[in-house]
Amino acid sequence: MKAKYDFCSMQILLISATANEIELFINSYVNVDIHVTGVGAPAAMYQVQHRLYKEDYDFVIQAGIAGAFSSELQLGETVLVKQDTFGDLGTEEKHAFTPCTKSGLINAHAFPYADGWLMNMAGIPKHTALKTVKAVTVNKVTDDVMQKQQLITAYNPQIETMEGAALHYVCLNEEIPFVQIRSISNYVGERDKSKWKIKEAFENLATELDLLINQLTD
């Protein structure tokens, strides 16, 4: 891992799964490149890796919306992800889900994992006012009550996304500092979109994204 950064001159890659998630962010920074990866962990993993090979970036930011597992997080609230993992990578037997990192199929303590988690130890600003949270990355948005409970039992996560662990996995392996920033648009399992706060999530994400970049480059 690189130990020191000249944040004032560093080159930043900002990625998002969709253009809508960051359309309100006004990119007035000459050192910030924006790239839309597409939805899902496979697309995110390929696109991040591809961009890192093409350009010499010093820092990667992933921005988007997320579902929260409880009202501990408010709709529209923006958070930073401290740790993430591939939430549906495992085995299911008799309605019981076991992550690969707990069954031994993946060594939970072998890099880039730390006790089954992909930890961000270097990228989160020290003086941020945003909450840091645990996330799981899944290949489909959770609706089923049983699936939601399986994720809670296995990981006790605070938010759910479809791309976050891909960012952590690639950047940890490539030794590139990174941060994942998410705004809460809905609660996991709530599929009535009239109850979602997508507009507020987009607005807060843009505001906090600007503050984050300023924190990194000050």
Secondary structure, 3 states (H helix, E strand, C coil): CCCCCCCCCCCEEEEECCCHHHCCCCCCCCCEEEEECCCCHHHHHHHHHHHHHHCCCCEEEEEEEEEECCCCCCCCCEEEEEEECECCCEEEECCEEEEHHHHCCCCCCCCCCECCEEECCCCCCCCCCCEEEEEEECCCCCCCHHHHHHHHHHHCCCEEECCHHHHHHHHHHHCCCEEEEEEEEEECCCCCHHHCCHHHHHHHHHHHHHHHHHHHHC
